[in-house]
């Protein structure tokens, strides 16, 4: 008891059997369908606010309308807030990778501590030749 178990070591390039079937040849998820977004019944509070907008009084509908604002700075702020505060799997329910890439110069400053993750993710995708749709 008390000792920590050593995790199993999988042969190089094989990976854990539970994720092997959803990984692509190049090492990252090939399809967005593999994501695990928050269940609809857990997404909103009693006033219709999504969990990732805990610090402001916007409903999900108001947030979605904000994502369509003609002012790119407003969209960048909201997308940055989403990327900073939501689970990564939930982000792609509201914006596409292409939209993120287009807003990147404006939204990067809003990412806070999540910036290294998002930078890494998009750099990996670019290095692997993924198209941003």
C-alpha positions as a Markdown table, in Angstrom:
| # | Residue | x | y | z |
|---|---|---|---|---|
| 1 | Unk | 0.0 | 0.0 | 0.0 |
| 2 | Unk | 1.1 | 3.6 | -0.1 |
| 3 | Unk | 3.4 | 3.2 | -3.0 |
| 4 | Unk | 2.5 | 4.5 | -6.4 |
| 5 | Unk | 2.0 | 2.1 | -9.2 |
| 6 | Unk | 4.2 | 2.5 | -12.3 |
| 7 | Unk | 2.1 | 3.3 | -15.3 |
| 8 | Unk | 2.3 | 0.9 | -18.2 |
| 9 | Unk | 4.7 | 1.7 | -21.0 |
| 10 | Unk | 3.4 | 1.3 | -24.5 |
| 11 | Unk | 5.7 | 0.6 | -27.4 |
| 12 | Unk | 6.8 | 3.8 | -29.2 |
| 13 | Unk | 4.1 | 5.0 | -31.6 |
| 14 | Unk | 1.4 | 2.7 | -30.3 |
| 15 | Unk | -0.1 | 4.6 | -27.4 |
| 16 | Unk | -2.7 | 3.6 | -24.9 |
| 17 | Unk | -5.3 | 1.2 | -26.5 |
| 18 | Unk | -8.2 | 3.4 | -25.4 |
| 19 | Unk | -6.9 | 6.4 | -27.5 |
| 20 | Unk | -5.2 | 4.5 | -30.3 |
| 21 | Unk | -8.4 | 4.2 | -32.3 |
| 22 | Unk | -9.0 | 8.0 | -32.3 |
| 23 | Unk | -5.5 | 9.1 | -33.0 |
| 24 | Unk | -4.4 | 9.8 | -36.6 |
| 25 | Unk | -1.3 | 8.7 | -38.4 |
| 26 | Unk | 0.4 | 12.0 | -37.4 |
| 27 | Unk | -0.3 | 11.9 | -33.7 |
| 28 | Unk | -3.2 | 14.3 | -33.1 |
| 29 | Unk | -6.9 | 13.8 | -33.4 |
| 30 | Unk | -8.0 | 13.8 | -37.0 |
| 31 | Unk | -11.6 | 14.7 | -36.5 |
| 32 | Unk | -13.4 | 17.2 | -34.3 |
| 33 | Unk | -16.0 | 14.4 | -33.7 |
| 34 | Unk | -13.6 | 12.9 | -31.2 |
| 35 | Unk | -14.1 | 15.8 | -28.8 |
| 36 | Unk | -16.1 | 15.5 | -25.6 |
| 37 | Unk | -18.0 | 18.8 | -25.1 |
| 38 | Unk | -19.9 | 19.6 | -21.9 |
| 39 | Unk | -23.4 | 18.0 | -21.8 |
| 40 | Unk | -26.1 | 20.5 | -22.6 |
| 41 | Unk | -27.7 | 20.0 | -19.2 |
| 42 | Unk | -24.4 | 21.0 | -17.5 |
| 43 | Unk | -23.6 | 23.9 | -19.8 |
| 44 | Unk | -25.9 | 26.6 | -18.4 |
| 45 | Unk | -26.8 | 27.9 | -14.9 |
| 46 | Unk | -30.4 | 28.6 | -13.9 |
| 47 | Unk | -30.3 | 32.0 | -15.6 |
| 48 | Unk | -29.1 | 30.6 | -18.9 |
| 49 | Unk | -25.4 | 31.6 | -18.5 |
| 50 | Unk | -22.8 | 29.2 | -19.7 |
| 51 | Unk | -20.3 | 28.0 | -17.1 |
| 52 | Unk | -17.4 | 29.7 | -19.0 |
| 53 | Unk | -19.1 | 33.1 | -18.5 |
| 54 | Unk | -19.0 | 32.9 | -14.7 |
| 55 | Unk | -17.6 | 36.4 | -14.4 |
| 56 | Unk | -20.1 | 38.3 | -16.5 |
| 57 | Unk | -23.8 | 38.5 | -17.0 |
| 58 | Unk | -24.3 | 37.2 | -20.5 |
| 59 | Unk | -26.7 | 34.4 | -21.5 |
| 60 | Unk | -25.6 | 31.9 | -24.1 |
| 61 | Unk | -27.7 | 33.6 | -26.7 |
| 62 | Unk | -26.2 | 37.0 | -26.0 |
| 63 | Unk | -22.7 | 35.4 | -26.2 |
| 64 | Unk | -23.5 | 33.9 | -29.6 |
| 65 | Unk | -24.8 | 37.2 | -30.8 |
| 66 | Unk | -21.5 | 38.8 | -29.6 |
| 67 | Unk | -19.5 | 36.3 | -31.6 |
| 68 | Unk | -21.3 | 37.7 | -34.7 |
| 69 | Unk | -20.5 | 41.3 | -33.9 |
| 70 | Unk | -19.1 | 43.2 | -36.9 |
| 71 | Unk | -16.4 | 44.7 | -34.7 |
| 72 | Unk | -13.4 | 42.3 | -34.8 |
| 73 | Unk | -12.2 | 43.6 | -31.4 |
| 74 | Unk | -15.4 | 42.6 | -29.7 |
| 75 | Unk | -15.3 | 39.1 | -31.3 |
| 76 | Unk | -11.6 | 38.7 | -30.3 |
| 77 | Unk | -12.4 | 39.6 | -26.7 |
| 78 | Unk | -15.3 | 37.1 | -26.6 |
| 79 | Unk | -13.3 | 34.3 | -28.4 |
| 80 | Unk | -10.3 | 34.9 | -26.1 |
| 81 | Unk | -12.6 | 34.7 | -23.0 |
| 82 | Unk | -14.1 | 31.4 | -24.4 |
| 83 | Unk | -10.6 | 29.9 | -25.1 |
| 84 | Unk | -9.4 | 31.0 | -21.6 |
| 85 | Unk | -12.3 | 29.9 | -19.5 |
| 86 | Unk | -14.1 | 27.0 | -21.4 |
| 87 | Unk | -12.9 | 23.4 | -21.8 |
| 88 | Unk | -10.9 | 23.2 | -25.1 |
| 89 | Unk | -13.5 | 20.7 | -26.3 |
| 90 | Unk | -16.3 | 23.3 | -25.9 |
| 91 | Unk | -14.5 | 26.0 | -27.7 |
| 92 | Unk | -15.0 | 24.4 | -31.1 |
| 93 | Unk | -18.8 | 24.4 | -30.6 |
| 94 | Unk | -18.8 | 28.1 | -30.9 |
| 95 | Unk | -15.9 | 29.0 | -33.2 |
| 96 | Unk | -13.9 | 27.3 | -35.9 |
| 97 | Unk | -10.1 | 26.9 | -36.0 |
| 98 | Unk | -10.2 | 29.2 | -39.0 |
| 99 | Unk | -12.1 | 31.9 | -37.1 |
| 100 | Unk | -9.5 | 31.6 | -34.3 |
| 101 | Unk | -6.7 | 31.9 | -36.7 |
| 102 | Unk | -8.2 | 35.0 | -38.3 |
| 103 | Unk | -8.7 | 36.7 | -34.9 |
| 104 | Unk | -5.4 | 35.4 | -33.4 |
| 105 | Unk | -3.4 | 38.7 | -33.5 |
| 106 | Unk | -6.3 | 40.4 | -31.6 |
| 107 | Unk | -7.3 | 37.7 | -29.2 |
| 108 | Unk | -3.9 | 36.4 | -28.2 |
| 109 | Unk | -3.7 | 38.9 | -25.4 |
| 110 | Unk | -6.9 | 37.7 | -23.8 |
| 111 | Unk | -5.8 | 34.1 | -23.4 |
| 112 | Unk | -4.0 | 34.5 | -20.1 |
| 113 | Unk | -2.4 | 31.3 | -18.8 |
| 114 | Unk | -4.1 | 29.2 | -21.6 |
| 115 | Unk | -2.0 | 31.0 | -24.3 |
| 116 | Unk | 0.8 | 28.4 | -24.3 |
| 117 | Unk | -1.7 | 25.5 | -24.8 |
| 118 | Unk | -3.4 | 27.2 | -27.7 |
| 119 | Unk | -0.1 | 28.3 | -29.3 |
| 120 | Unk | 1.2 | 24.7 | -29.0 |
| 121 | Unk | -2.0 | 23.3 | -30.5 |
| 122 | Unk | -2.2 | 25.5 | -33.5 |
| 123 | Unk | 1.6 | 25.2 | -34.2 |
| 124 | Unk | 1.2 | 21.4 | -34.1 |
| 125 | Unk | -1.7 | 21.5 | -36.5 |
| 126 | Unk | 0.3 | 23.8 | -38.9 |
| 127 | Unk | 3.3 | 21.5 | -38.7 |
| 128 | Unk | 1.2 | 18.5 | -39.6 |
| 129 | Unk | -0.4 | 20.3 | -42.6 |
| 130 | Unk | -3.9 | 20.5 | -41.1 |
| 131 | Unk | -6.3 | 22.8 | -42.9 |
| 132 | Unk | -8.1 | 25.3 | -40.7 |
| 133 | Unk | -11.8 | 25.1 | -41.5 |
